[in-house]
């Protein structure tokens, strides 16, 4: 059903079904299923087109915040 409509990479659709307590990978974030079977996600936005649905990067590399320290090196 998700492939048939445009997917918002920052939030699952309102009718997304989940099991209470379940952790759900949704593009760049990890969401949790509430006791009422609703998906609760952090407010951060995912860069469109950069992540796969399972949370992996489309380039095939895993997301690592500390991988690029070139900015701090060039400023010293």
QUIWO-V228373 format. One record per run of one state. SS is the DSSP state (A for helix, B for strand, O for the rest). FROM is the first residue (numbers start at 0). TO is the last residue. Records with the same first field share a line. If there is no record, write none. Layout:
SS=FROM-TO, FROM-TO
//
This chain:
O=0-0, 4-21, 26-27, 33-37, 40-49, 51-55, 57-68, 75-75
A=1-3, 69-74
B=22-25, 28-32, 38-39, 50-50, 56-56
//
